[in-house]
Amino acid sequence: MSTTKSISETPTQSISTSQGFETSTAWYNLHTSTPSISTLQQSEKSITLFISQTPTASISTLPGSKAITTESSTLSIFSNRSPETFSTVSILETSTPSPTKNSNSPLTTPSACDGVTVTIQLNKVTSDQIILVVIARGESNGALYNVSLSNGTDLLSSNQTQSRSEVTFVQLKPSFQYQVFVQQLSCPHNDIYNSSIWTAGVSFSAKVTINEEFNEQFKNISSAEYKNFTDNFIQEVTSNLDQKSKELVNSGKMRIDITSIEQGSVVVNFSIATDPAENLTLSDISTTFSEALENSTLQLDSFNFTETDICVSGQAGCSQFATCTSYSLVPCQCLPGYSGTSPSVPGRFCEGFICCGADFGVNCIEPSRYG
């Protein structure tokens, strides 16, 4: 069952719907010079926004929803989450002129869209860059795709491209999990392809015990006490790093993240992720951060450092159909019977085949599993 609601021609409207979505807020920024009459249609699987004047719209969503940018007259957001209570959609109209509409991306009939499948091929993944290509099967000639990158909280970048054309995302963090979303603009009702991609990086784990009374609010990562403590801790550490390490932090080639605060005086667990090109070893990290901690005003009790096994932590980003070799420059390799669909970045996406005959790999007829 679905419900339909109309949106009046006022600059800002909030619409609450009660079927199919967990509580969250999705922001639709409609870049139009004049207001448009729109309709919101909701079903158990999606929220669809119909816009009468087909303006370009950029959409960013909170975690759990998917983000797209489209010039079509139908915009869809699909949720991974189980149907629950309410979803609120806020529509903000601005005076930003709409970009020129691309006439090469008309809406495709539902029957033509049914045969379209979308995947991606990774051409390059470094600590600060992802280069990929959209691979579409069953598409119409000249079809446009919107490719978006999210850090799990915010929509970072969005690009329009055709199949087989490269899309590049830059200024990324090392050893960080990003989400990529792809939708064919002429088939807005089709599922939005999404995949998680880890950037390259060498990671280290640190545990520091501080001789300080534990605050129960440290268990709540949303509390002001937790935020103030973690901000002060990172500031104390980074301000006492050597000049080269400070430059790495400032350039984004090294990042420091608090992973948890535990009781036992105050035990701070944090991670240090670095660009592999810097060739920093556990000994380097231990020496650098030990000196920074000792020069800080923190009342230290003890500290230690270990190198993270990215195969165990999942940060290697290997396919479920790949093996992972710990502490290797190329950790992921597809399993026997599977082929990598991204030869330049082995083992991230592996595809298997349905085969006829007794010998596996002989007379394979179609892709069967992908991941």
N, C-alpha and C positions, 0 to 999 in steps of 0.2 A: 504494500500500500504506500502511496506517496501523497504529499501535501504540497499545495502551491500557494505562494503568498506574493502579493504585488508590492512594489517599492515605489513610494511616491516621489515626485520630483522636488525633493528638498536636498540641500547639500550633504546632510549626514543622516543616515537612518540605521537603527539597530533592529534586527529581526530575530526573534527567538523561535526555534523550531523544536519539536519534542519527539522526533522519531529518528532512531538510527545512529546517534552520535554521542560519544562521551563529551563531557563538558570541556569546551575549549573555545578559543576565539580566533577566527580567521579574518585577516584584514584584506579587503579588496581595494586597491588604490586605482580608481578609474580615471585615467588621464584624458579628460575631455574638456572642451571649451564650453560646452553646454550640457546641462543635465540630461539624462536619459531615463526613460521609463523602463524598468527592469522587472523581471519576475524570478523569484527563487523557487525552485522545485526540489524537494527533498525526498529521497527514498532510503531504504535501509542501507544501501551501499554508497550513495553519493549525494552531494549537494550540487545542483546545477544552476547557474545563473544565466538567464537569457537577457541579452541587452539589445534594445530595439535599434540603436544607432551604430552598432558594431564598433565601438571605440577600442583602441588598444588598451589592454589592462595588464598590470603587473601584479602578481599575487604572491604574498609571503604568508606563511602559516606557522603556527606553533608546532612543537614536536608532536608527531603522531599523525599529522596530515601531510599532504604532498603539495609542492609548489610548482606553478607553471606561469608562463607568460604567453599570451595569445592575442592575435588580432581577429579571431573568429567571433561570431555573434553568440556563441555558446561557450561558457567557461565551466569547467567541472573541477571539483575537489573531491578526492576519494580518501577515505579513512581506513587505516589498517586495524583500528581498534574495535573492540566488541561493542555492539549497540548498547547504549546506556542513555540516561537522562536527557540532557539538552545540549544544543549547540547554538552559539550566538554568532551571527555574521554581521559585521559592521562594514558599511559601505561609505567610503570617503571620496567625494568628488573634488577635483582640483581644477585650477584654471590652466594647467599645463597643456599646450596644444598636442593633439594626437599626431603621432608620426604618420607618414604616408602609408596607406594600406597597400599591402602587397597583393596584386591581382593574381599572382601565381599560386596562391594558397586558398582556393575556394573550398567550401565545405563539401566533403565527399559523402555520398549516400551511405547509410548504415551497412548495406549489403557489401559495398566495395571495401568498407573498413574492416569487415569481419576477417578478411584474409591477411591483414597486415600484422606482422610481428616485428618487434624492435628489440635489439640488443646493442651492446657497445663493444668496441675493440679498443684496448689500451695501446697507444703507440709509445707513450713514455710516462713514467712515474718517477719523480725525484722527491727530495725532501720538501721542495717548495713549488712543485709544478705537476699538473696532470694534463696530458694531451690525449684526447680520445677521438674516436670516429663513431658516428651512429651507423649501425648496420640494420637496414630495414629489408624485410622479405615481403613480397606481395604488394609493394607500394605502387602508387601511381607516379609517373614521371614528374619531376620537379617538386615533389611534396616537401613541405617545410616542417622542420622539427624544432621544438623548443627544448634546449638542454640547460638545466639549472643545477647549481651546486649549493649544498647546504652544509653547515657545520653541525647539524642536529638541532640547532636552536634558531638560527637566522638563515635567510636566503642570502647567499653571498654574491652570486653572479648568475646571469641568465643570458643565453645566446640563441639566436635563430640560425639554423643551418640546414643543408640538404644532406641526404644519405651519402656516405663516403667522404664527406668533407671534415677536416680536422677542427676540433674545438679545443682551445687552450685555457686552462685556469692557472693563474700565477699568484705569487705572494701567499703561499700556503704554509702551514706549520709542519715541522718534521714529525714523523710517527704519529699521525693524527687521522682519525676515521672521518671521512667526508661521505655525504650522500649525493648521488647523481640521479636526477630525474629526467626522463625523456618522454615527450608527448608529441604525436603528429598533430599539427595544428588543424588540419582538415578533417581529423577524426577525433574530436574532443571527447566523445563518449567512450573511446577505447581506454583500457587500463593504462595508467601511466607507468612506464618501465622505471624501476629504481634499483640501484645497487650501491652497496657501501664499498668505498675504496680507501685503503690505507696509504698514506704517503710513506716514502722511504725514511728510515731513521734508525739510529742506534739509541737504545733506551737503557736507562739505569734507574734503580730503585734506591731510595734512601730512607733511613729511619733515624729520627733524632728525638732523644728524650730530654725534656726541659724540666728543670726543677721549679715547678710552678703549680699552684693549686688548680685542679681540673674544674672547669665550669660545665655544668650539665647542659648548658646551651650549645656547647661545642658538638653535641650529638645531632643538632639540628642545623643542616647546612644552609638553611634559609634565614637563620637568626642573625641579628646584627653582631652578636658576640663572636660567632663563627667567622663572619666576613671580616670584622676588624682584626681578629687574631691572625687569620691567614694572610690578609693584606700586609700586616706588619711583619709577619715572618718572612714573606717573600721579599719585601723591601729590605729587611735586615740582611738577608743572604745576598741579594743582587748588588746592593750598595757596597759590599765588602769583597766582591769578586775582583780578580785581576782585570786589567784593562782589556785584554783580548777576549776574555769571557763576557765582559760587559758588552762589548761590541757584538758578539754572537747573539746575546740575548736581545739587544736592541734591533738587530737586523732580522730577527726571527729564525735564525739558524740554530738557536738553542732555546728551549722552553722549559719552564719549571711549573709544575702543577701539583697542588696539594691533593692527595688521594683520600686521606682520612686523618682524623684526630682521635686518639684513643686515650683511655684512662690508664694511669700508672705514672703519677705526676702528670705530665702532658706528653704524649707520644705522637709525634708528627710524622706521617708517612707521605713522602712526596716522590714524584718522578722527574727525571731529567732526560729530555729527548734532544738529540743532536743530529746535525747533518752528517751522513756517513763520509762525505768528502773531507770533513775536518779530521778524520782518523783519530778521534779521541778514544783512549782506552779506559778501562776501569781504574787503572793507576792514575791516569791524568785527572779523571773526575774526582777520585777520592782525595787527591792532593789539593786540587783547586777548591773544592767545597769544604774540606776540613779547615783550610786556612780561613775561608770566608766565615764559617761558623765561629771559629775561635776568636776572630776579630770583631764579631758582632757583640751587641749588648745582651744577647740571650743568655739565660742562666742554664748552661749546658750541663747535662749529666753524662750522656753518651751519644754516639752516632756511628752509623756504619753504612756502607754502600755495596751494592751488588749490581751486576749487569743483568738486564732482563732478557729472558729467553722469549723472543717474540713468537716462536712457534707455540709455546705454552700460553702466552697472554693473548694470542690471536692477532697481534699487531702485524704479523707478516701478511695478512690478508689473503691467504691461499684459498683456492676453491675447495669445496667439500670433496671434490674428486681429485685432490692433489696430495702429495706428500710434502712435508715441511722439514727442512734440514736446519737445525739450530745453528746460530752464529755463522751463517753462510751469507755471502754477498748476493746470491740468487737462491733464496730459501725454498721457493715453491716449484714443484715439477708435477705435471699431470700424471695420474696413475696409468698403468698399462691398459690399453683399450679406450683411452680418452685422448683427445687432441686439444691442444691449446688454441683458443681463438684469438689470442693476443701474443703473437710470437715474440714481440719486442719486450713483453713483460710476462715471462713464463709462469704458468701455474695459477694465475689469478682467475681466469675463466677457462674451464675445461668442459668439453662436449663429448658425450658418448654416442654410440650408434646402435640402432636395432639391426641385427645381422641375420641373414639367411644362411643355412648350411651349418656344418659341424664346426668349421674353423672360425673362431672369433676374428673379426676383421675382414672376412671375405664376404663380398656381395652385400655390404652395408647399404641400407636403403634410405634411411632418414635419421636426422638427429633425434635422440631419445631423451637425454638428460643433460642439463646445463647448469653450471653453478661455479 
